[in-house]
C-alpha cells in the first residue's frame, strides 16, 4: 500500500514537472516538403499546420551593402537558399502544450 502511494506521488510530481516546462527541444527529420512534414524520433510526424519556420530554414531575401574600390556603397538584394529538403535533420522547439513547434535550424554533422 505504501509503495503504491509512493509511486502515485512520483507520477504526479513527474507530470507536474513536465507540464511546468515551457519549452522542450527536439530533433526531427524532414520527410516531405510539399506539404511540409517532419518526423520526430520515428514516432510522431508533424504536419505543416503545427510548424512555424525561422529564416534559418526558408529561402528568403536580404539586402546587403557592398563597397567598391573607390568607397561607394551599393545596396543589393540577395536571395538566401536555406529551404528545407527531404532528409534534412532539424532542431525544433516544442511550445508549451505541445501543439506548436518552431523549426529553429538545420543540424550539420562535422
Order of alpha helices (4+ residues) and beta strands (2+ residues): alpha-beta-beta-beta-beta-beta-beta-beta-beta
